[in-house]
């Protein structure tokens, strides 16, 4: 199973042993990251929620925009 990068639309491999359906939570896409979002009050998209995948290259090009970026492997 594949998904598409939210930024550049490239294919990202999402299937690995244990993922049974496209509706299951995505945690470790191959060569990318995934996160769950929930839109809060104040946005015109209030109430929307879902998952976004971003390829490693797009994320690397934008790390300066990430708020409070840390590396849990360094602790």
Wavefront OBJ file of the C-alpha trace (Angstrom):
o trace
v 0.000 0.000 0.000
v 1.243 3.517 -0.752
v 0.300 7.023 0.212
v 1.302 10.377 -1.174
v 3.459 13.096 0.321
v 1.284 15.980 1.486
v 3.751 18.441 -0.076
v 5.185 16.986 -3.312
v 2.697 14.150 -3.911
v 5.429 11.491 -4.374
v 4.549 7.897 -3.478
v 5.442 6.755 0.030
v 5.349 3.080 0.957
v 2.965 2.546 3.856
v 2.635 -1.207 3.927
v 4.614 -3.329 6.313
v 3.789 -6.392 8.342
v 0.953 -5.581 10.690
v -0.827 -2.872 8.694
v -4.117 -4.425 7.701
v -6.103 -1.596 6.146
v -5.714 1.980 4.896
v -7.780 3.130 7.889
v -5.340 1.839 10.486
v -2.999 4.360 12.103
v 0.149 4.970 10.057
v 3.219 5.105 12.278
v 6.348 4.230 10.278
v 6.085 4.936 6.551
v 9.175 3.964 4.542
v 11.318 7.071 3.792
v 8.803 9.429 5.317
v 6.994 10.554 8.439
v 3.343 10.433 9.424
v 1.298 12.242 11.988
v -2.292 12.497 13.087
v -3.889 15.920 13.185
v -7.061 17.352 14.665
v -8.164 20.843 13.703
v -9.255 22.955 16.627
v -11.577 25.860 17.173
v -10.644 28.981 15.263
v -9.905 27.346 11.930
v -12.403 27.186 9.105
v -11.555 23.455 9.096
v -12.636 23.029 12.734
v -13.579 19.441 13.480
v -11.549 17.847 10.696
v -9.024 15.166 11.607
v -6.885 12.602 9.826
v -3.358 11.551 8.995
v -0.719 13.184 6.824
v 2.445 11.632 5.411
v 5.436 13.696 4.314
v 8.443 12.279 2.466
v 11.860 12.564 4.111
v 13.120 15.007 1.450
v 10.253 17.474 1.900
v 10.606 17.297 5.673
v 14.389 17.843 5.486
v 13.872 20.922 3.298
v 11.546 22.458 5.899
v 12.952 21.563 9.334
v 13.604 25.249 9.999
v 9.801 25.713 10.075
v 9.138 22.988 12.647
v 8.248 24.323 16.088
v 10.118 22.727 18.984
v 11.950 20.130 16.851
v 13.844 17.653 19.026
v 15.443 14.239 18.629
v 14.330 11.668 21.197
v 17.255 9.418 20.227
v 19.664 11.986 21.695
v 18.212 11.884 25.221
l 1 2 3 4 5 6 7 8 9 10 11 12 13 14 15 16 17 18 19 20 21 22 23 24 25 26 27 28 29 30 31 32 33 34 35 36 37 38 39 40 41 42 43 44 45 46 47 48 49 50 51 52 53 54 55 56 57 58 59 60 61 62 63 64 65 66 67 68 69 70 71 72 73 74 75
